[in-house]
Amino acid sequence: MATNFFLGVDIGTTSLKIAVINSKSGHICQLVSSEHNAQFNLNEDSSYNEQNVAKIISCLESCLADEISADVKKNVKGLAFCGQMHGVLFWKETIGNGIGCPGSPNSKILSHIEASPLITWQDQRCSSDFLATLPSTDSHLNVSSGHGCATIFWMKAHKPSVITYYNQAATIMDFVVFRLCRLDKPVTTLQNAASWGYFNTEKDHWNKEILQRTDFPYELLPNVQKPGSVAGHLKFDWCGLPSDIPVGAALGDLQCSVLSVMQDKSAVINVSTSAQLVYKINEGFQPFNNPIKRPGVEYFPYFKGTYIAVAASLNGGNVIQTFVQMMQHWLEELGNDLKPLTFLQELIFKKLSYGIVYLSINRKTFHPISHLMKWL
């Protein structure tokens, strides 16, 4: 009897990861990771942060086609996606060939599609003055630059042609699900919807009246489903995966990272491009009714109606990346062409040789989040 598998994809800020899971045991059978190198080098404004959608999709399809065996792919019984939250891209279907995909000219995701760059969570085009002009939100989460709804507001004010030209918008992982399932309208989960701003997690809906009073293009917002729900089914054979596989609505990368390691009465320090310290809050907690308001702590929707308390930092793996790039430039000037990935691997192996390192954490450093212990 053939072994069945689930396949999970994480479309991150820096890299793309694929995990093959045994459907019975839950064991990880294979892991694939590849940098997508999709970052645009923008000279127009250093506050912009955009990525090339075609490069991300090319990386995804190359990893699936070349790194996952045909025997595994034909026995995949479900697809799940997560990825970088907050960001937004715009697109519309077209009769032409679409935006194309270097390395994957026959991509079924990108065929007959015109898409904007992905404007990521690191984008800083929305100044504090601009954010101050936006309407108050019926949400416990603040709206910041790089958040989907803030970016749409900015586009409407400064590049209205983008809003009128495209008719769909979502995160990068929602876009992939939309195309794989050939949906009429993109869907997302409340995890990603909340990350855009102007979404009430208690009532599970967008702030429709608030947004429509400002002539916000409300029709661009994706439909919202519960985490763990099925968005649709794969409508075609894709990179060796058979059609009709159920595809889950895309999840937030932070929530998925926490879910994979979180244990009762524990906290998680997650370091990816950025970094977060996370606690899981017990059932029954509602951030709208929370009397404790602490700077630096936000409550993200998790799974099954629960929340996680998050103390986030914009500094994480991106600091290491900057260090590696600096060292690479120095080495190049000295006549050494050591590649960034090789240098990073050397750093990791050197660290592993030290064995276990015990950390002392100053409680005052995490003072705001320590007040949430009563909810654990």
Secondary structure, 3 states (H helix, E strand, C coil): CCCCEEEEEEECCCEEEEEEEECCCCCEEEEEEEECCCECCCCCCCCCCEECHHHHHHHHHHHHHHHCCHHHHCCEEEEEEEECCCCEEEEEECCCCCCCCCCCCCCCCCCCEEECCEECCCCCCCCHHHHHCCCCCCCCCCCCCCCHHHHHHHHHHHCHHHHHHCCEEECHHHHHHHHHHCCCCCEEEHHHHHHHCCEECCCCEECHHHHHHCCCCHHHCCEEECCCCEEEECCCCECCECCCCEEECCEEHHHHHHHHHCCCCCEEEEECCCEEEEEECCCCCCHHHCCCCCCCEEEEECCCCCEEEEEEECCCHHHHHHHHHHHHHHHHHCCCCCCHHHHHHHHHHHHHCCCCCCCCCCHHHHHHHHHHHHHC
